C-alpha cells in the first residue's frame, strides 16, 4: 500500500488557498482514477483505490497544516508502511507557479506541513513539490501562501492538476522522472 498525502487546511474558507494545492492534487487523482468515496479516517479523510496494479491510499489530514504528521503517522502505522511508501503533495515557494518536481528526502524549507510530517515519520519520504512561486519579499510570503488563487491562475491550475492526475500512473510505478517529464510536456503543449 502506498500512502499519498495531500497537504492543506480543512474548511471551505481555505479551499482555494495556494497552501491547499496538495488537497487539490489528491482530490483530482481520486476523481480521475475512480477511487472509493472519501471517508473520515486517520485524523482526516482517506480514499482507497488503484492506479494500475498499485494500491494507493489517499489522505487529506484534517489536523491543520501544522499537525499534518499526526495523520500521516497514523495511516502508516495502520498499514505497517515504511517511510518510503509515503508521498506528500505540497505547495512549494521555491518553484515557479504550476511547475511540478519530485524528490525524496531533503529539508522542510520552513513548510509547517513538511516539518510536522518529518517529526512523525522522518524525512525519507517522496515529495511532489507543486510550484506556487515566491512573492518576491519574505514579508509577503504568508499572504501569498494563504491567499486564494486568482482568476487568471485558474486555467493553468486546472491544467496542472489534470496533468498530475492523468500521469499519476508513473508516480505509482516509481518512475518519478517520467512523471515530471510527462507533466512538463502536457503543460508545454497548452
Buried (B, 14 or more C-beta within 10 A) or exposed (E): BBBBBBBBBBEEEBBBBBBBBBBBBBBBBBEBBEBEEBEEBBBBBBBBBEBEEBEBBBBBBBBBBEBBBBBBBBBBEBBEBEBBBBBBBBBBBEBEBBBBBBEEEEEBEEBBBBBBBBBBBEBEBBBBBBBBBBBEEEEEBEEBBBBBBEEEBEEBBEBBBBBBBBBBBBBBBEBBEBBBEBBBEBBEEE
